[in-house]
Amino acid sequence: MFQSGCNGFTRRDVLRLGAVGLSSLSLPAILKAEQAAKASGKETPRVKNVIFIWQQGGPPHQDTWDMKPEAPDSMRGEFKPIQTAMPGYTVCELMPLLAQQVKKLCIVRGVNHHIPDHNPASMFMLGSGNPPSQSMKFPSWSAVVKKETPEVLGLPTAVAIPSEPSEGPGAGFLGSAFQSFALQSDPNDKSFQVRAMTLPEGIDRERFDRRKALLRDSEKSFGELVERPDLLRSIDKNYRDAHEIILSPRTNKAFQIQEEPEKLRDRYGRTKLGQRLLLARRLIEADVRFVTINEPVGWDTHADNFKRLRTNLPIVDQSVSALIQDLSDRGLLDSTLVMMFGEFGRTPKINVQAGRDHWAQAMSIMLAGGGTPAGLVYGTTDRDGAFVTDKSHSPADFACTIYSLLGIDPHKQYATPSGQMVPIVNGGTPIKAVMG
């Protein structure tokens, strides 16, 4: 998201500055960009696109993917485990649809870290597996993908629905130009409209063209500056991106979620999460590379954990299972990685408010597609779900795994604004079992 004030400018602000580009997106443009990537010598990625479902707050692993029926009552909780399509593996009774899709999933239960606090833990898990730093914000997954992916005019490389995670690093030291295209609107609303997809009221194409010419002329003075600060470069880049996107027929069509059959919209669920995931699938079909879904239900269950999960989990079960099946039916799952997780897990012990508190020593990550091994449950925790007892991995290991699947060298170095060379991921090695 390209925000204003302390947080930068929104794309809405950028559009108010000026006009619109003339180019539209075409399949030849996409193919040309991909051919350019091959010509550069880059390894062909196993993952072409990513749909990332961010579960802000930290979902309880022992109430979802890592059930502990043998734990004491004070830890086990209210939910019963149910058998999945994979013999011997159980999940929460509130996830019957995902239970039947386990053979398409890869569940990673060994990633853990040491920060049980929302903001720094989010920086850790969203910031490419780098520990949070007072002096530097490491770029998010989507920012790195945007930097490493050849641009196609009129097509956003990375989209956030409705915005990037507020507690994450965003583009980090890469600068605001590498933020995702944030919709700032909800596809579940009847009046859903992507502001950057329409001309402002009272302004026709001719008037926009005049504004663009005026803006281009006014920029000449800035172009003479020897150094252009990040903010100015970002405004430059983002309004140009917005100009190209606004009249791209292919991109515009991708956002027309109302064109989907009513039956399919119902299958995903008429919920914020359901319609966000359906829109994500449409964007992936249009060749958007990275879609971040800010999951709306919230997982910070310090109180009434089980009551809240009785609402949350059926929504996740319906929506995510629909997405995975839909991608599979359309032949998109092999090239699209779906990943879903939060910043940490929750405490084994249930507190006096019938809730679970922050717990970073164990968590569960759901992956599907994108070359990950289907039907794999990787990593083990103890009887109480407190600590990893087998196949323990750091966030850096996980980040290296995802970047390797994307064909990106996780230890490639970028220059910070100060000129310091910093690797995308500091340390870590890919998890071989998850690489497939």
C-alpha positions as CSV (number, residue, x, y, z in Angstrom):
1,M,0.0,0.0,0.0
2,F,1.2,3.4,-0.9
3,Q,0.1,5.5,2.0
4,S,0.0,9.2,3.0
5,G,1.5,11.4,5.8
6,C,3.8,9.3,7.9
7,N,2.9,6.3,5.8
8,G,3.4,7.7,2.3
9,F,0.7,8.4,-0.3
10,T,-2.3,6.2,-1.3
11,R,-2.8,5.3,-4.9
12,R,-6.0,7.4,-4.6
13,D,-3.8,10.4,-3.8
14,V,-1.5,9.6,-6.7
15,L,-4.4,9.4,-9.1
16,R,-5.6,12.8,-7.9
17,L,-2.2,14.2,-8.9
18,G,-2.6,13.5,-12.6
19,A,-3.8,11.6,-15.5
20,V,-3.6,8.3,-17.2
21,G,-1.3,6.3,-19.4
22,L,-2.1,5.1,-22.9
23,S,-0.9,1.5,-22.7
24,S,-3.1,-1.5,-22.1
25,L,-2.1,-5.0,-21.1
26,S,-1.7,-7.7,-23.7
27,L,-0.7,-11.3,-23.7
28,P,2.3,-10.5,-25.9
29,A,3.5,-8.1,-23.2
30,I,3.4,-10.8,-20.6
31,L,5.2,-13.3,-22.8
32,K,7.8,-10.7,-23.7
33,A,8.5,-10.1,-20.0
34,E,8.8,-13.8,-19.3
35,Q,11.2,-14.3,-22.2
36,A,13.3,-11.4,-20.9
37,A,13.5,-13.2,-17.5
38,K,14.7,-16.4,-19.2
39,A,17.2,-14.5,-21.3
40,S,18.7,-13.1,-18.1
41,G,19.7,-16.6,-17.0
42,K,17.3,-16.8,-14.1
43,E,16.2,-20.3,-13.2
44,T,12.6,-21.0,-14.2
45,P,10.6,-20.9,-11.0
46,R,8.5,-23.8,-9.8
47,V,6.0,-21.2,-8.4
48,K,4.6,-18.7,-10.9
49,N,2.0,-17.0,-8.6
50,V,1.4,-16.7,-4.9
51,I,-1.8,-16.2,-2.9
52,F,-0.8,-15.4,0.7
53,I,-3.5,-15.4,3.4
54,W,-2.1,-13.5,6.4
55,Q,-3.8,-14.5,9.7
56,Q,-3.0,-11.5,11.8
57,G,-3.0,-12.2,15.6
58,G,-1.7,-15.8,15.4
59,P,-4.2,-18.7,15.0
60,P,-4.0,-21.5,17.6
61,H,-2.2,-24.4,16.1
62,Q,-3.6,-26.9,18.7
63,D,-7.2,-25.9,17.6
64,T,-6.6,-26.2,13.9
65,W,-3.8,-28.3,12.3
66,D,-2.0,-29.8,15.3
67,M,-4.7,-31.2,17.6
68,K,-3.6,-32.6,21.0
69,P,-6.4,-35.0,22.2
70,E,-4.0,-36.6,24.7
71,A,-3.2,-33.3,26.5
72,P,-4.8,-32.4,29.8
73,D,-8.2,-30.6,29.9
74,S,-6.5,-27.4,30.8
75,M,-4.7,-27.5,27.4
76,R,-6.7,-29.7,25.1
77,G,-9.7,-27.3,24.7
78,E,-13.3,-27.9,23.6
79,F,-12.8,-29.1,20.0
80,K,-12.7,-32.7,18.9
81,P,-10.3,-34.0,16.2
82,I,-11.8,-35.5,13.0
83,Q,-10.1,-37.8,10.6
84,T,-8.9,-36.4,7.4
85,A,-8.5,-37.9,3.9
86,M,-5.0,-38.9,5.0
87,P,-5.2,-41.9,7.4
88,G,-3.8,-41.1,10.9
89,Y,-3.9,-37.3,10.6
90,T,-6.6,-35.4,12.3
91,V,-7.7,-31.7,12.3
92,C,-10.2,-29.6,14.1
93,E,-13.9,-30.7,13.8
94,L,-14.7,-27.2,12.5
95,M,-12.7,-27.8,9.3
96,P,-14.5,-30.7,7.6
97,L,-14.0,-29.4,4.1
98,L,-10.3,-28.8,4.5
99,A,-10.0,-32.2,6.2
100,Q,-11.1,-33.8,2.9
101,Q,-8.5,-31.8,1.0
102,V,-5.5,-32.7,3.1
103,K,-4.0,-34.7,0.3
104,K,-3.6,-31.4,-1.6
105,L,-2.0,-29.7,1.3
106,C,1.4,-29.4,2.9
107,I,1.2,-28.7,6.7
108,V,4.4,-27.4,8.3
109,R,4.3,-27.7,12.1
110,G,8.0,-27.1,12.9
111,V,8.6,-23.4,12.2
112,N,9.1,-21.5,15.5
113,H,10.9,-18.4,16.8
114,H,11.3,-16.5,20.1
115,I,9.2,-13.3,19.8
116,P,5.7,-13.6,21.4
117,D,4.8,-10.0,20.6
118,H,2.6,-9.0,17.6
119,N,4.5,-6.2,15.9
120,P,8.1,-7.6,16.0
121,A,6.8,-11.2,15.3
122,S,4.9,-9.9,12.3
123,M,8.0,-8.2,11.1
124,F,9.8,-11.5,11.5
125,M,7.3,-13.6,9.6
126,L,6.4,-11.0,7.0
127,G,9.9,-9.5,6.6
128,S,11.4,-12.4,4.6
129,G,12.3,-14.4,7.7
130,N,14.7,-11.7,9.0
131,P,14.6,-10.9,12.8
132,P,13.2,-7.5,13.4
133,S,15.7,-4.7,13.6
134,Q,15.6,-1.2,15.1
135,S,17.8,0.2,12.3
136,M,16.3,-1.5,9.3
137,K,13.0,-2.8,7.9
138,F,13.5,-5.8,5.7
139,P,11.2,-6.1,2.7
140,S,8.1,-8.3,2.7
141,W,7.6,-11.3,0.4
142,S,5.5,-9.3,-2.1
143,A,8.1,-6.5,-2.3
144,V,10.9,-8.9,-3.2
145,V,8.7,-10.6,-5.8
146,K,7.8,-7.2,-7.3
147,K,11.5,-6.3,-7.5
148,E,12.5,-9.6,-9.0
149,T,9.6,-9.9,-11.5
150,P,9.8,-8.2,-14.9
151,E,7.2,-5.5,-15.2
152,V,4.3,-5.7,-17.5
153,L,2.7,-2.3,-18.3
154,G,-0.8,-2.1,-17.1
155,L,-0.5,-5.2,-14.8
156,P,0.2,-4.8,-11.1
157,T,2.9,-7.4,-10.0
158,A,1.6,-7.5,-6.5
159,V,-1.9,-6.7,-5.1
160,A,-3.1,-6.4,-1.5
161,I,-6.7,-7.0,-0.7
162,P,-7.7,-4.7,0.8
163,S,-4.3,-3.5,2.0
164,E,-0.9,-4.8,3.1
165,P,-0.7,-6.1,6.7
166,S,-0.5,-3.1,9.0
167,E,2.0,-4.6,11.4
168,G,4.4,-5.8,8.6
169,P,7.3,-4.0,7.0
170,G,5.7,-3.3,3.6
171,A,8.4,-2.7,1.1
172,G,11.0,-2.1,3.8
173,F,14.3,-0.6,2.7
174,L,13.4,-1.2,-0.9
175,G,11.2,1.9,-0.8
176,S,7.6,2.7,-1.4
177,A,7.8,2.0,-5.1
178,F,7.8,-1.7,-4.2
179,Q,4.6,-1.6,-2.2
180,S,1.7,-3.8,-3.4
181,F,-1.2,-2.2,-5.3
182,A,-3.7,-1.9,-2.4
183,L,-7.3,-1.9,-3.3
184,Q,-8.6,-0.1,-0.2
185,S,-12.0,-1.6,-0.8
186,D,-13.8,-4.9,-0.1
187,P,-15.0,-7.2,-2.9
188,N,-17.8,-8.4,-0.6
189,D,-19.4,-5.0,-0.7
190,K,-22.3,-4.6,-3.2
191,S,-20.8,-1.3,-4.2
192,F,-17.3,-2.8,-4.6
193,Q,-15.2,-0.7,-7.0
194,V,-11.4,-0.4,-7.3
195,R,-10.8,3.4,-7.3
196,A,-7.8,3.1,-9.6
197,M,-9.9,1.3,-12.2
198,T,-12.2,4.3,-12.9
199,L,-11.7,7.8,-14.0
200,P,-12.6,10.4,-11.4
201,E,-16.1,11.9,-11.6
202,G,-16.3,14.7,-14.1
203,I,-13.0,13.9,-15.9
204,D,-13.0,12.3,-19.3
205,R,-10.1,10.8,-21.2
206,E,-9.3,14.0,-23.0
207,R,-9.0,16.0,-19.8
208,F,-6.9,13.2,-18.3
209,D,-4.5,13.4,-21.2
210,R,-4.2,17.2,-20.7
211,R,-3.4,16.6,-17.0
212,K,-0.8,14.0,-17.9
213,A,0.9,16.4,-20.3
214,L,0.9,19.1,-17.6
215,L,2.3,16.7,-15.1
216,R,5.0,15.6,-17.5
217,D,6.1,19.2,-18.1
218,S,6.2,20.0,-14.4
219,E,8.4,17.0,-13.7
220,K,11.1,18.3,-15.9
221,S,12.4,20.5,-13.1
222,F,12.6,17.5,-10.8
223,G,14.4,15.5,-13.4
224,E,17.2,17.9,-13.3
225,L,18.0,17.0,-9.6
226,V,21.0,14.9,-9.2
227,E,19.5,12.9,-6.3
228,R,15.8,12.2,-6.0
229,P,14.7,11.1,-2.6
230,D,12.8,7.8,-2.2
231,L,9.5,9.5,-1.6
232,L,9.7,11.5,-4.9
233,R,10.9,8.4,-6.8
234,S,8.0,6.5,-5.3
235,I,5.4,9.1,-6.3
236,D,6.9,9.0,-9.8
237,K,6.7,5.2,-10.0
238,N,3.3,4.8,-8.4
239,Y,1.4,7.3,-10.5
240,R,2.9,5.9,-13.6
241,D,1.8,2.4,-12.6
242,A,-1.6,3.7,-11.7
243,H,-1.9,5.5,-15.1
244,E,-1.1,2.2,-16.9
245,I,-3.4,0.1,-14.8
246,I,-6.4,2.4,-15.0
247,L,-7.1,1.8,-18.7
248,S,-5.8,-1.7,-19.0
249,P,-8.8,-3.8,-20.2
250,R,-7.3,-7.1,-19.0
251,T,-6.6,-5.8,-15.5
252,N,-9.8,-4.0,-15.3
253,K,-11.7,-7.1,-16.2
254,A,-9.9,-9.1,-13.5
255,F,-11.4,-6.9,-10.8
256,Q,-15.0,-7.4,-12.1
257,I,-15.9,-10.0,-9.5
258,Q,-19.6,-9.6,-10.2
259,E,-19.0,-11.5,-13.5
260,E,-18.5,-14.7,-11.5
261,P,-21.4,-17.2,-11.4
262,E,-23.6,-16.7,-8.3
263,K,-23.2,-20.4,-7.4
264,L,-19.4,-20.1,-7.3
265,R,-19.6,-16.9,-5.2
266,D,-21.8,-18.8,-2.8
267,R,-19.3,-21.7,-2.8
268,Y,-16.5,-19.3,-1.6
269,G,-18.9,-17.8,0.9
270,R,-20.5,-14.4,0.9
271,T,-18.0,-13.3,3.5
272,K,-15.1,-10.8,3.4
273,L,-12.6,-13.7,3.3
274,G,-14.6,-15.7,0.7
275,Q,-14.9,-12.9,-1.8
276,R,-11.3,-11.7,-1.2
277,L,-10.1,-15.2,-2.1
278,L,-12.3,-15.4,-5.2
279,L,-10.9,-12.0,-6.4
280,A,-7.4,-13.3,-5.7
281,R,-8.1,-16.2,-8.1
282,R,-9.3,-13.8,-10.8
283,L,-6.1,-11.8,-10.4
284,I,-3.9,-14.8,-10.6
285,E,-5.7,-15.8,-13.8
286,A,-4.8,-12.3,-15.1
287,D,-1.2,-13.0,-14.3
288,V,-0.8,-10.9,-11.1
289,R,2.1,-12.6,-9.5
290,F,1.6,-12.1,-5.7
291,V,-1.8,-11.4,-4.0
292,T,-1.8,-10.7,-0.3
293,I,-5.1,-11.3,1.5
294,N,-5.4,-9.5,4.8
295,E,-7.7,-12.0,6.5
296,P,-10.5,-10.1,8.3
297,V,-11.6,-12.5,11.1
298,G,-8.8,-11.8,13.6
299,W,-6.9,-14.4,15.6
300,D,-5.8,-12.6,18.8
301,T,-7.9,-14.9,21.0
302,H,-6.9,-13.9,24.6
303,A,-10.5,-14.3,25.6
304,D,-13.3,-16.6,24.4
305,N,-10.9,-18.5,22.1
306,F,-13.4,-21.3,21.4
307,K,-16.4,-19.1,20.9
308,R,-14.5,-17.0,18.4
309,L,-13.2,-20.0,16.6
310,R,-16.7,-21.4,16.2
311,T,-17.3,-18.3,14.0
312,N,-13.8,-18.0,12.4
313,L,-13.0,-21.6,11.4
314,P,-16.1,-22.4,9.4
315,I,-15.4,-19.2,7.3
316,V,-11.8,-20.3,6.7
317,D,-12.9,-23.9,6.0
318,Q,-15.4,-22.9,3.4
319,S,-13.4,-20.1,1.7
320,V,-10.0,-21.7,1.6
321,S,-11.3,-25.1,0.5
322,A,-13.2,-23.4,-2.3
323,L,-10.1,-21.6,-3.4
324,I,-7.9,-24.7,-3.5
325,Q,-10.6,-26.7,-5.3
326,D,-11.2,-23.9,-7.8
327,L,-7.5,-23.5,-8.5
328,S,-7.2,-27.3,-9.0
329,D,-10.2,-27.5,-11.3
330,R,-8.7,-24.7,-13.5
331,G,-5.3,-26.2,-13.7
332,L,-3.7,-23.4,-11.7
333,L,-2.8,-25.1,-8.5
334,D,0.5,-26.6,-9.7
335,S,1.8,-23.1,-10.6
336,T,0.2,-21.2,-7.7
337,L,1.4,-21.4,-4.2
338,V,-1.2,-20.8,-1.5
339,M,0.2,-20.1,1.9
340,M,-1.7,-19.3,5.1
341,F,-0.2,-18.5,8.5
342,G,0.2,-15.8,11.2
343,E,3.0,-14.4,13.3
344,F,3.0,-17.2,15.9
345,G,0.8,-19.8,17.5
346,R,-1.1,-19.7,20.9
347,T,-0.3,-21.0,24.3
348,P,-1.0,-24.6,25.2
349,K,-2.5,-23.6,28.5
350,I,-6.0,-22.1,28.4
351,N,-6.2,-18.9,30.5
352,V,-8.9,-17.8,33.0
353,Q,-10.8,-16.0,30.2
354,A,-11.1,-19.2,28.2
355,G,-8.5,-17.8,25.8
356,R,-5.0,-18.6,24.5
357,D,-2.2,-16.2,24.7
358,H,0.8,-15.5,22.5
359,W,3.2,-18.4,21.8
360,A,6.1,-18.4,19.4
361,Q,7.7,-21.7,20.1
362,A,5.2,-23.6,18.0
363,M,2.9,-22.7,15.1
364,S,1.3,-24.3,12.0
365,I,1.6,-23.2,8.4
366,M,-0.6,-24.3,5.6
367,L,0.7,-24.6,2.1
368,A,-0.9,-25.9,-1.1
369,G,0.2,-26.2,-4.7
370,G,3.2,-24.5,-6.2
371,G,5.4,-27.6,-6.3
372,T,5.0,-28.3,-2.6
373,P,4.5,-32.0,-1.8
374,A,0.8,-32.8,-1.4
375,G,-0.3,-34.7,1.6
376,L,2.7,-33.9,3.7
377,V,2.5,-33.1,7.4
378,Y,6.0,-32.0,8.3
379,G,7.2,-31.4,11.9
380,T,6.1,-32.6,15.3
381,T,5.3,-30.9,18.6
382,D,5.1,-32.4,22.0
383,R,1.9,-33.8,23.7
384,D,0.8,-30.3,24.7
385,G,1.7,-28.5,21.5
386,A,4.3,-26.4,23.3
387,F,7.6,-27.2,21.7
388,V,8.8,-28.6,18.4
389,T,10.3,-32.1,19.0
390,D,11.2,-33.0,15.4
391,K,12.1,-31.0,12.3
392,S,12.5,-27.6,13.9
393,H,13.0,-24.7,11.5
394,S,13.5,-21.0,11.8
395,P,11.5,-18.3,9.9
396,A,14.7,-17.8,7.8
397,D,14.6,-21.5,6.7
398,F,11.0,-21.1,5.7
399,A,11.7,-17.9,3.8
400,C,14.6,-19.6,2.0
401,T,12.2,-22.3,1.0
402,I,9.5,-20.0,-0.4
403,Y,12.0,-17.9,-2.3
404,S,13.7,-21.0,-3.8
405,L,10.3,-22.2,-5.0
406,L,9.8,-18.8,-6.6
407,G,13.2,-19.1,-8.4
408,I,14.7,-16.2,-6.3
409,D,18.1,-16.6,-4.7
410,P,17.2,-16.1,-1.0
411,H,20.7,-14.8,-0.3
412,K,20.9,-12.4,-3.1
413,Q,22.1,-9.0,-1.8
414,Y,20.3,-5.7,-2.2
415,A,21.7,-2.2,-1.6
416,T,20.0,-0.2,1.2
417,P,19.6,3.6,0.8
418,S,22.8,4.0,2.8
419,G,24.7,1.7,0.3
420,Q,25.0,-1.2,2.7
421,M,24.6,-4.6,0.9
422,V,22.1,-6.8,2.7
423,P,20.9,-10.3,1.7
424,I,17.2,-10.9,1.2
425,V,17.3,-13.5,3.9
426,N,20.0,-13.4,6.6
427,G,21.0,-17.0,7.0
428,G,18.7,-20.0,6.7
429,T,18.5,-23.0,4.3
430,P,15.6,-24.3,2.3
431,I,13.5,-27.0,3.9
432,K,14.2,-30.0,1.6
433,A,11.1,-31.9,2.4
434,V,8.9,-28.9,1.6
435,M,10.8,-28.3,-1.6
436,G,9.5,-31.6,-2.8
